[in-house]
Amino acid sequence: MELKLEEAIEILERTPGILTHFLSGLSEGWLQNREGENTWNAEEVVAHLIEAEKMNWLPRLETILQDGETRPFPPFDRFAHLKISNQNSIEEKLQEFKTLRVQNIEKLNHLVDPELHFELTGIHPEFGSVKLRELLSTWVVHDLTHLSQIIRVMAERYREDVGPWANYLGVLKRK
């Protein structure tokens, strides 16, 4: 399947709303539950998505457009959100994510012409040469990955309580 910008944006623009509808007003038990040691809870996933909006997708896209392969992508610390003390409520975090995402989609629409830019390349510090279309596709799948992660983490809260039905609940299947 070839990336279509308008279809990618359909997912990117919906993610903040999905998260807001799903997480706003939930008790701390739902928001703070984890799958185990060294895993993220739902609130930490939202904080990670905020950090990615600030430091990952658009900075890397702009690097490809401005510098191509002459300069590697700016670094992105996938765990930076865990080092930042953020006392904002989940609602405030969700609003910040929504605001950043709207701004980034506006920039994306302004900066990228699929016919001109999708095959442009940049240098990822780990993967080497990557195409702009790969970066955009990854952005979409990153959203879907974290939506899935949040649901999985929340389901884990009732793992023991579902009793024998756990065998029929795919969200509780451990790999």
N, C-alpha and C positions, 0 to 999 in steps of 0.2 A: 504494500500500500504506500503510495507516494504522499508525502506531507502536503496538505493543503492549508495555507495560512488561516483562512476563514474557519476551517474546521478545528484547527488547533486552538484558535481564540475562543471557540464555543466552550471548550473545556476550561481554559484559563480564566475566562470571565465568570464562570459558574462556581468555581471552587470556593471563593470567599463566602458566597451565599449559602452554599451547602454546609460549610463549617459553621457559619453563624446560626443557621436554622437548627443544626444538629447539636451544637455545644452550648449555646447561650442558655443561661438559667439552670444548667445542670448542677447537681450537688458536687461537692469536692470529691466524694467517693468515685464518681465517674471520671472526673477530670484528672485525678491524681493516680489512678490505678496503673499498674505496670505489669508487663508480662514476666518480669523477673529482674535479676540484678543487671545493671548497666543497660537498661532499656528505657525508652522514653514514654512518658505519659502523654495524654492528649494535649495538655496545655504546653508541654515542651515541644511537641510536634508543631503546634501553631507558632511558637517562638522561632523554631527552625525555619518555617516557611517565611516568616517576616525577615529573618536574616538573609535568606536566599533572595528575596525580592530586593534587598538593599545591595547585597555584595556579590551576587552570582550572575543571574540571567542577563540583565541589561548591561552591566559592566563588561561581561564577556562578549555579548553581541556587539557592543560599541567597539571593543578591541578588534574584533574581526573586521568590521566596516572601516575602521580608521587605520589599523596597522597590519592587517592580514597576518602573515607569519613572521613579521619583523620583530614582534614583541609578544612574549607569552601572556596568557591570560593573567589578570590579577589573581592573587591567591584567594581561595575561599575556604574558610575553616568550617567544616560541616558541624563542628561541635561548639562553635562560638556562643551560641545561645545558652549553653549550659554554664558559661563563665560570666554572663551578664546578669546582674541582680536587677530583676524586673518585677516590681510589686504591682503592676497593673492587673486589673481584673481580666478575666477571660473575655468579657465584652469589649474592654479597651484594646486588648490584643487583636481580637477579631476585626475591630474597626480599623486599627492600624494596618493590618494585612489587606483589608479591602481597599483602603486609600492607596496604599503602595501598588497594589495590583492594577487598579484603574489607571494610575499614572503610567505604569510600565506597559500596559496594553496600548495606551495612547502613543507612547514613544515607539513601541513596536510597529504600530500601524504607520507612523510617520517615517520611520527609518528604513523599513524593509520592503523592497519590491521583490516578490518571489522569483520573477523571471530574471532579475539582475543579481540577486544576492544569495540565493539558497546554496549555490556551489562554492561561495567564497570560503576560505579556510583561515583558521587561527591555530595557535599552538596551545594545547592543554598541557599543564605541567606533568601530568602522568601519562596521558594517552598519545601525546604528540599531535600531529595534524588532525583536526576535526573540521567538519563542514558546518556552516551556519544552520542548515536544515537539520543536522544531527543535534545541535544545541537546542533548537526549538522543539524538536520531537522529544528530547530528554526532559525539557521543562514540563511538557504536558504529562508525560509518563511519571515524572517526579510527583506532580500533584496527585495523580491516581494512586501511586504507591503509598503516599502518606494518608490519603483518605482511607485506603484499605487498612493501613497500619492502625489508625485511630479506632476503626471498627473492631479490629482484632484485639487490640489492647482492652477496649471496653468489654468485649465479650469474655475476656479472661477473668473478669471480676466474678462471674457466676460459674466458672468452670466446675467447681465442686458441687454447687447447688443444683445443677441440672441432672446430676446423678447419671443413670445409665444412658440418657439421651445424648450424652457427650459423643458417643460413637456415631451419631447421625448428624452432628452439627459441624460442618466443614470448617467454620471459622475457628473452632477449637482444636483442629487437627494440628499437631506439631510436626514440623518437618524433620 
